[in-house]
Amino acid sequence: MLERSLSQPDDWVVMGRVGHPYGVRGWLRIQTFSETLDSLTQYPQWWLSRAGVYQPYALIDWQIHSGTLVVALQGIDDRTQAEALRGLDVVVPRDALPGLAQDEYYWSDLIGLAVINRQEESLGVVSGFLESAANPVLVVQDGPQKRLIPFVDPVLYQVDLSRKQIVVNWGLDF
């Protein structure tokens, strides 16, 4: 298979992670980081990443099973091959993503941003997101402490990608 190495890590967007195999015919469970479970299926070619090397795989088939995306990728025909891909990131080139409206962000662009409150007190760094029934939730890591902060107005005050920070209406004692 061909490998692709774009000039910068920012040229890629992590859209999911390969989980456990599904069945014995090479199908994979995918943990998606997209807005909906099936959003990732809009890309006919996926790139699986390990240590900065990106290998392409054609998406052959997919289904939603018990709230999880399961997929068949070209060349992955049995459980052993599927197991070898477990834990790899599913990435797509940034230029393949649809444009965003103002005040919309790809979650992968927010991972690693500093989070401060309106009093300019540091709350930590975005380490991930959780999807709740009501709204997305920022997972903010501050050393051993973890904060869960709703990613919604009026809690979210400002996202400043150029300064690499998110300002929230959230106290240190929450």
Buried (B, 14 or more C-beta within 10 A) or exposed (E): EEEEEBEEEEBBBBBBBBBEBBBEEBBBBBEBBBEEBEBBBEBEEBBBBEEEEBBBBEBBEBEEEEEBBBBBBBEBBEBEBBBEBEEBBBBBBBEEBEEEEEEEEBBBBBBEBBBBBEEEEEBBBBBBBEEEEEEBBBBBBBEEEEBEBBBEEEBBBEBEEEEEBBBBEBEEEE
